[in-house]
């Protein structure tokens, strides 16, 4: 019972605390104290960074592939799950908002020449980054609608995310598309379920797979908008065009 009471007290404190500047690193002594306390429970626990959260006295811990958790200043409590901000008419996922500029920055570092790009027809009005897998049914469904997106001025930039992992058969197939002289044709054929020659060359596929994991891609297709917002899963072209306000 005492743990329940302490948990409720901590939650009340969380809800009533003042909002502070989020995303900035905390003082080294605060970070060291939190990490040291956590490592009493798990000596190997990975903590990439400790930052302020939007709530005073609660800190955001980047655990790498372990995701994000929140901790009290003492390190005695950690909170898993989503932190939601309360705004008029909606709840906002604080973690998702904080990741948008991170995704923007990381995707800006990927050269267009390392993507498979289906250009817009005429003037480009918008672009989307799509982490894709050639054996994903909904990825194929979205691919069929690329002509409609292109006709509306949307450029589609594919990045590779073979869900079965590095060195899987899906990985080898999508890597072969990147190795092909005509990447667009190879991608079209794979998305139709056809076979293409297996080609071995140096590709950015593994790097893009790791990038997807870093920015929170958990399935395909994962559509990342220009502002860093992720739209997980399939979205019909008409709805996507509306979402892009075209």
N, C-alpha and C positions, 0 to 999 in steps of 0.2 A: 504493500500500500504506500509506503514512504516514497517508492520510486515513481508511483503514479502521481502523488502530490507534487514531488519535485519537478516532474515533467510538466504538470499543469502550470506550476509557478513559472517555469522557464518559458512556456508557451505564452502566458500572459505578458511576461516581460518582453517577449519578442514582438507581440502585437501592439504593445503600447510604447515601444521605443521610438526615439526620434529617427527620422530618415537622415542618413549622412551620405557623403560622396562615395559612390561605389566604384569598384574596379581599380582602386589605387592600392599599391603595396602597403602593408602594415610595417611598423617598426620592427627591426630585426629581433629585439628581445621578446616582443609579443609573439612573432611567428615561431621563434625557437621554443617558447614555452608551450605553445599549442602542439607543435610537432613532437616535442619530448614526451608530453602527456599521452598522445596517441600511440607512441611507440612503446609505451609500457604495456599496452594491450596487443599491439602488432608491431614487433621490431622492424619488420620489412615493409611497413606501409609506405607507399610512394606518395609524396606530396611535392608537386611541381611548383606550386606557389601558394601564398596566403595573401588574400586581398580583403579590403573592406567590402562588406555587402551593403545593400541599401539601408540596413537596419543597424543602429548603433549597438555595439557590444556583440554583434554576431559577425563572424568572419567566413569568407568564401574560400574553400580549399579546393584547388585544382588537383585531382588525383590522377591526371593523365588519362589512360584508357579506363580507369576506374570511375570516371565521370567527376561530378562536383558534389561535395558535401558542405555543410555549414557547421561551424563549431562555436561554442561559447569562448570567451576570452581566456578562461582558465583551462580549456581543453577537456573539462569534465563531461561535456555533453557534445554529441554531434547529431546533426539533423540530416536525414536523407530525404530525397523527394524534391518536389518543386516548391520554390518560394514564389508566391503570387502577390503582386502588387494590386492594390484596390484603386480602381479608377472609375469615373462615372460611367455606369452602364456595362462595366466589364472587369474581369480579373486579368492581369497581365503576367505572363511567365517571365520572371526577372532574369533567369538564366538565359532564356532564348533571346531576350533583348540585349543582354550583355555580350552574347556571342556574335551578333550581327556584324559589328565592325571588325571582329577577329576574322570572320569568314571573308569579308570584303578584302581585307589585307592579304590573306593567304591566297585567295583565288586571283587577286591582281598579280601575284607573283608567278602564276602559271602562264607560260607563253601560249598564244593562240595556235602556234605551230605544233604544240604538244597536245592539242585537242582535236576532235573530229567535229568540224564546224559546218553546219547547214545554214548558209547565209540567208538573210531576209531578201525578199524580192523588192527591188527598188530601194527606197530610203529605209534604213534601219531605224526603227522607232524604239526598240527595246531588245534586250538579250536575256537569255536564261542559261544558267549552267545546270547541266543534268548529269548526275552520277548514275551510270547505267550498267546493266548486266545483259549480255546477249541472250541468256536463257531465262529471262524474267518475263512472264506473260504480260504483266501490266506495262513493262518497258516496251514491249512490242506493240501494245495497243497505243501507247503514247507516240511511238515512232510513226505509226500510220497517219497520225494527225500533224506531222511536221509540215507537210505542204500547206495546210491551212494556217499554221502559225507563221510560216515564211511569207505567205501571201498577205498576212496582216502586218508585216513589218517586224516580225520577231525572229531574231537570230538564235539558233539553238546550238549550244556548245556542249558537246559530250565529253565527259571525263569517265574514266574506267573505274568500275567498282564491282569486280567479280565476287559475288556474295560467298562463293564456296572457298574463297581465299587464294593466296598465292600458290602457283604451281598446280591448281586444279585444272580440269579440262576446260571449264568456262574461262579461266585465266588465259589458257593457251589460245583459245579461239579469239578472244577479244584482243589479245596481243598481236595475233596474226592480222587483224584488221588494221591495227596501228602500223604494222610492217608493210602493208600493201601499198602499191604505187597509187592506187585510187582508193583512198580510205572511205569515201562516201559510198562508192559502189559496194565495197566489202561490208560496210556496216549495214547497208540496205539488204544485202543477201543474208547476212546472219540474222537480221531481225525478221526475215521471212522464213527462217528455219532452214535455210539452205546451208550447204557446206562450202567452205573456201579452203584453198591450200594452206596448210599449216606452215607458217614462216617464222623462223627464229631470228630475231634481231634485237638490238637494244631499244627498249621502249620506256615511256614514262608510266606504264600501267601500274607497276608496284608502288611508285611514288604517289600516284593519284589514289590508289586504294588506301594507303596510309593517311593521306590528306583527308580523305572522306571520314576515316575513323577519328581523326583529330578534331574535326569540326562537327561531329555528332551525327554523321550519316549511319543509320542502322538498317536501312533497307533500300530497295530500288523500285521505281525511280525516285530519286531525291532531287527535287528542283530547288535550286538556290537562285533567288532573285538578285538583282544588282545591288540592293541595299543589305544583302546578307541574310534575308529572311529565308527559311527553309519551308518548302511546301512538301511534306512527306507523302509519298505515294502518288498514284495516278490522278491527274486532273484533266478533264476534257478540254480540248483546245478552246472551245467557246468560253468556258469558265476561266481558263487561264488568261485569255485575251481580256476578259472583263476585269480580272484581278490586276492586270498590268495597266488598266485604265486607258486602253487604246480605243 
